Amino acid sequence: MLSFGDPKNYFGLHWDYPMRDIVMIGDILYFNPRVSEPKMIDVVRAYNYTNYDAYDAILPYVYGDYVTFYGGLFRANIGVNIGETPSTTEAKWDKIGDSYQNETDLNFDSEFRYAFNVIKQAQ
């Protein structure tokens, strides 16, 4: 039997209440955990966020390195020096996808934590 843990309670799940009303539309998975408000997640953006490291200004990058940076997934198309971000040296980076981001103006530690609520808080 496959089990799923949610130690940071992103999903608002409870062992005694199985999820209902699960549907995938495009890349978005919508679900109802029944013990909290309906939730959603962009599966591709979540995959990129959890499988690639965020850009680090004190690291150099080599051809083929992947990083997330302000909601994008980027691949170095040449050697990249320290401090050369995807926004300051666009010619050295190819944007190949989207990602949730660590950098956010919201009152959360990341956009990833905020992303799951279908009903968003007013800003």
SVG drawing of the C-alpha trace seen along z (x, -y; Angstrom):
<svg xmlns="http://www.w3.org/2000/svg" viewBox="-16 -43 49 45">
<polyline fill="none" stroke="black" stroke-width="0.4" points="0.0,0.0 1.3,-3.4 1.1,-6.2 1.7,-9.9 3.1,-12.1 2.5,-15.9 4.8,-16.9 4.5,-20.6 0.7,-20.4 0.7,-22.0 -2.2,-19.9 -4.4,-20.0 -4.9,-16.3 -6.1,-14.0 -5.6,-10.2 -9.3,-9.6 -10.7,-11.6 -9.7,-10.4 -9.5,-13.1 -12.5,-13.5 -13.3,-15.3 -9.9,-14.9 -9.5,-16.2 -6.6,-17.2 -7.1,-20.0 -4.0,-20.7 -1.1,-20.8 -3.3,-21.7 -4.4,-19.1 -7.5,-20.1 -8.6,-18.2 -10.8,-18.4 -9.1,-17.2 -12.5,-17.5 -10.9,-18.8 -9.8,-22.1 -10.7,-24.3 -10.3,-22.9 -6.7,-22.8 -4.8,-22.9 -1.3,-22.5 0.5,-23.1 2.2,-19.7 4.9,-20.8 5.8,-23.9 5.9,-21.8 8.1,-19.2 10.6,-21.9 10.5,-23.6 11.3,-20.4 13.8,-18.8 16.1,-21.8 18.0,-24.1 17.3,-27.9 19.9,-30.1 22.7,-31.0 24.7,-34.2 27.9,-32.8 28.1,-29.8 29.4,-29.6 27.4,-27.4 28.6,-25.2 26.8,-24.4 23.7,-22.3 23.2,-23.3 19.6,-23.9 18.3,-26.5 15.0,-28.0 14.9,-31.8 11.9,-34.0 9.3,-31.5 11.3,-30.1 13.4,-27.1 16.6,-28.0 19.4,-26.0 22.9,-27.5 23.8,-27.4 27.4,-28.4 29.6,-28.8 28.1,-31.3 30.3,-33.4 29.4,-34.2 26.6,-36.7 25.4,-36.4 21.7,-35.8 19.2,-34.7 17.8,-38.3 21.2,-40.1 22.8,-37.8 19.9,-36.5 22.2,-35.3 23.8,-32.7 20.5,-31.2 17.6,-29.5 14.2,-29.6 12.8,-26.1 9.9,-26.1 8.1,-27.5 8.6,-26.8 7.2,-27.9 9.5,-30.5 11.3,-31.0 11.4,-34.8 8.0,-36.3 6.5,-39.5 3.7,-37.5 3.7,-36.8 4.8,-33.2 8.2,-31.6 7.7,-30.6 5.2,-30.7 5.1,-26.9 3.5,-27.1 0.9,-29.6 0.2,-27.8 -2.1,-25.1 -5.1,-27.2 -7.7,-27.5 -9.3,-30.4 -6.4,-32.9 -6.0,-35.5 -6.4,-39.2 -3.1,-41.0"/>
</svg>
